[in-house]
Amino acid sequence: MKSIKPLFTITISAFALIISTFANAQSINVRDSSVSLSMINVHYAFYVPSGDLKTRFGNSIEIGTGFLRKTKSNYLWGAEINYLSGSEVKENYILDSIKTNRGQFITYEGRFADVRTSERGFSAYAQAGKIFPIFGSNKNNGIMALVGVGFLQHKINIEVLEENVSALNGDYRKGYDRLTNGISFNQFIGYHYLSRRLRFNMYAGLDFSQSLTKSRRDWDYFEKRKLTESRVDKLNGFKVALILPLYQRKPKEFYYR
């Protein structure tokens, strides 16, 4: 999925920026009051699929990056983009028609080929929510609730290692990858933490999504038809994020004689 490869660069860059900020954090102290600030985060999640998605894939992981704006009243708004990956494909039977009787793939030259499948996808959400302080003096910490609406896409990634298999060459591969996407709804509930001097900041909790999707390929080679059925793809998991707060410090005061 070449179109989402830049996400790796963005995520790694954001992570490096956060680590650099931790190492060079200045004496910012949010003390006992709630502050308004912007936050960049990088996050990791582990998901168990349900709904229609569990018949196609096994467990998956997600890496991503996002932006949140926090108001003094602890309201949140922002957006995130994520890359989804998994190693278990339950619908590998779609390739059975191009295998030999012994379950092997044959190359142009008549040699056996190594063909591997995996889950690949991405999601993007616009988000809104709030932090509910429940204990402690830091009013910027507490239960964090977010809801989001956006887009989810996934497909069966088919990789032919080193050898050419005519039935999987070029656009033929698209007839088997079951590219699927649609509108998605996301919910997060967890704990949000900003240290007093903003040196260590994170949130973690449960993350859920429900996506109304359809196949986007014109023809499915296994079914020998266009797949038109509506799907409900669900992900249920745990997410943890590191946060870089972009806090606007008050200007220094200078006194002259």
C-alpha positions in Angstrom: 0.0 0.0 0.0 2.4 2.6 -1.3 0.0 5.5 -0.6 0.4 5.1 3.1 4.2 4.6 3.3 4.8 8.3 4.2 3.0 7.5 7.5 6.0 5.6 8.6 8.2 8.6 8.1 5.7 10.9 9.8 5.3 8.6 12.8 9.1 8.1 13.2 9.7 11.8 13.0 7.0 12.6 15.6 8.5 9.9 17.9 12.0 11.3 17.5 10.6 14.8 18.3 9.0 13.5 21.5 12.1 11.8 22.6 14.1 14.9 21.9 11.6 17.0 23.9 11.9 14.6 26.9 15.6 14.9 26.9 15.6 18.7 26.6 12.5 19.5 28.6 12.5 23.0 30.2 11.1 24.1 33.5 7.4 24.3 32.5 5.1 23.6 35.4 1.3 23.3 34.8 0.8 23.3 38.7 -2.8 23.0 39.9 -4.6 24.7 37.0 -6.0 23.4 33.7 -4.1 24.7 30.7 -4.9 25.1 27.0 -2.3 23.4 24.8 -1.8 21.5 21.6 -0.5 17.9 21.6 1.2 15.7 19.0 1.2 12.0 19.7 2.5 8.7 18.4 0.6 5.7 19.4 0.6 1.9 19.2 -2.5 -0.4 19.5 -3.3 -4.1 19.5 -6.6 -5.2 18.1 -8.9 -8.3 18.1 -11.3 -8.2 15.2 -15.0 -8.9 15.4 -18.0 -8.6 13.1 -17.2 -9.5 9.5 -13.6 -8.6 9.9 -12.9 -11.7 12.1 -13.8 -14.1 9.3 -11.0 -12.5 7.1 -8.2 -11.6 9.5 -6.7 -12.5 12.9 -5.3 -10.1 15.4 -3.6 -6.9 14.2 -1.4 -4.1 15.4 -1.6 -0.4 14.6 0.9 2.5 14.6 -0.1 6.0 14.0 0.3 9.7 14.8 -2.2 12.4 15.7 -2.9 15.9 16.9 -5.2 17.0 19.8 -6.1 20.5 21.0 -6.9 20.7 24.7 -8.9 23.7 26.0 -8.7 25.1 29.6 -12.1 23.4 30.2 -10.5 20.0 29.2 -12.4 19.7 25.9 -10.5 18.0 23.1 -10.6 18.1 19.3 -8.2 16.8 16.7 -7.4 14.1 14.2 -5.3 11.0 13.7 -4.0 8.7 10.9 -3.0 5.1 11.5 -1.4 2.1 9.7 -2.9 -1.3 10.3 -1.0 -4.6 9.9 -1.6 -8.3 10.7 0.0 -11.6 9.9 -3.0 -13.9 9.9 -5.3 -14.1 6.8 -8.2 -16.5 7.3 -9.4 -16.3 3.6 -6.2 -17.7 2.1 -8.5 -20.3 0.3 -9.2 -17.6 -2.3 -5.8 -18.6 -3.9 -6.5 -22.3 -4.0 -7.6 -22.2 -7.6 -4.1 -21.1 -8.8 -2.3 -23.7 -6.7 -1.2 -27.2 -7.8 -2.9 -30.3 -6.3 -0.2 -30.3 -3.6 -1.0 -26.7 -2.7 2.0 -25.0 -4.3 2.4 -22.0 -6.7 4.2 -22.4 -10.0 6.4 -19.7 -11.6 6.8 -19.0 -15.3 9.7 -21.3 -15.4 7.9 -24.2 -13.7 9.6 -23.7 -10.3 7.8 -23.5 -7.0 7.2 -20.0 -5.7 6.9 -18.6 -2.2 3.7 -16.6 -1.9 2.8 -14.9 1.4 -0.3 -13.1 2.5 -0.9 -10.6 5.3 -3.3 -7.9 6.4 -2.6 -4.3 5.4 -4.8 -1.2 5.9 -5.1 2.3 7.3 -7.6 4.5 9.0 -8.1 8.3 9.6 -10.4 10.0 12.1 -11.6 13.5 13.1 -12.0 13.4 16.9 -13.6 15.2 19.8 -13.8 14.5 23.5 -13.0 15.5 27.0 -10.7 14.8 30.0 -12.5 14.3 33.3 -10.2 15.0 36.3 -11.0 12.5 39.1 -8.2 12.7 41.6 -4.9 14.5 42.3 -4.2 18.2 42.1 -3.2 18.2 38.4 -6.4 19.3 36.6 -5.0 18.3 33.2 -5.1 14.5 34.1 -8.0 12.1 34.3 -10.3 9.9 32.4 -10.1 10.6 28.7 -13.0 10.0 26.4 -12.8 10.4 22.6 -15.2 9.7 19.7 -14.2 9.9 16.1 -15.6 9.6 12.6 -13.5 8.8 9.6 -12.4 6.1 7.1 -11.1 2.6 7.3 -9.5 0.5 4.5 -8.0 -3.0 4.5 -7.0 -5.6 2.0 -5.2 -9.0 1.7 -1.6 -8.1 0.9 -0.2 -10.7 -1.5 3.6 -10.9 -1.7 5.4 -13.1 -4.3 9.0 -13.5 -3.1 11.7 -13.4 -5.8 9.7 -15.5 -8.4 6.9 -14.5 -10.9 3.5 -16.3 -10.7 1.5 -15.4 -13.8 -1.9 -15.5 -12.1 -0.6 -12.9 -9.5 1.3 -10.6 -11.8 0.4 -7.0 -12.1 -3.3 -6.1 -12.0 -4.2 -9.8 -11.7 -3.3 -9.6 -8.0 -6.1 -7.1 -7.5 -8.7 -9.8 -8.3 -7.6 -11.6 -5.1 -6.8 -8.8 -2.6 -10.4 -8.0 -1.6 -9.7 -4.3 -1.1 -12.4 -3.0 1.2 -13.2 0.4 2.7 -15.9 2.7 4.1 -17.0 5.1 6.8 -15.7 4.3 10.3 -16.7 5.3 13.9 -14.1 5.2 16.7 -14.3 5.4 20.5 -11.5 5.6 23.1 -11.7 5.5 26.9 -8.7 5.6 29.1 -6.4 7.7 31.2 -4.6 10.9 30.2 -1.5 12.0 32.0 0.6 15.2 31.8 3.5 15.5 34.2 3.7 18.8 36.1 6.7 19.9 34.1 5.5 18.2 30.9 8.6 16.0 30.8 6.6 12.7 30.5 3.2 12.6 29.0 1.0 9.8 27.7 -2.4 8.3 27.5 -3.6 4.7 27.4 -6.8 2.8 27.3 -9.4 0.8 25.4 -10.0 1.6 21.7 -12.9 0.4 19.5 -14.0 1.0 15.9 -17.0 0.0 13.8 -16.8 0.4 10.1 -19.5 0.2 7.4 -17.5 -1.1 4.4 -17.8 -2.7 1.0 -15.5 -4.3 -1.5 -14.0 -1.8 -4.0 -12.8 -4.2 -6.7 -14.8 -4.7 -9.8 -14.3 -8.4 -9.9 -13.4 -11.2 -7.4 -11.6 -14.0 -9.1 -12.5 -16.6 -6.4 -16.2 -15.8 -6.3 -16.2 -15.1 -10.0 -18.4 -12.0 -9.5 -18.3 -8.5 -8.0 -18.7 -8.6 -4.2 -21.6 -6.2 -3.4 -22.4 -7.3 0.2 -22.3 -4.6 2.9 -19.9 -5.4 5.8 -19.6 -4.3 9.4 -15.9 -4.6 10.3 -15.0 -4.1 14.0 -11.8 -3.7 15.9 -11.5 -4.0 19.7 -8.2 -3.3 21.4 -5.8 -1.4 23.7 -3.9 1.8 22.7 -1.0 3.6 24.3 0.4 6.9 23.1 3.4 9.2 23.9 2.5 12.9 23.9 4.5 16.0 22.9 2.7 19.0 24.4 3.2 22.2 22.5 2.8 24.6 25.4 3.0 28.4 24.9 5.1 29.8 27.7 4.6 33.2 29.1 7.2 35.8 27.9 10.0 36.6 30.3 9.8 39.9 32.1 12.8 42.2 31.9 13.5 45.1 34.3 15.7 48.1 33.5 17.1 50.7 35.8 
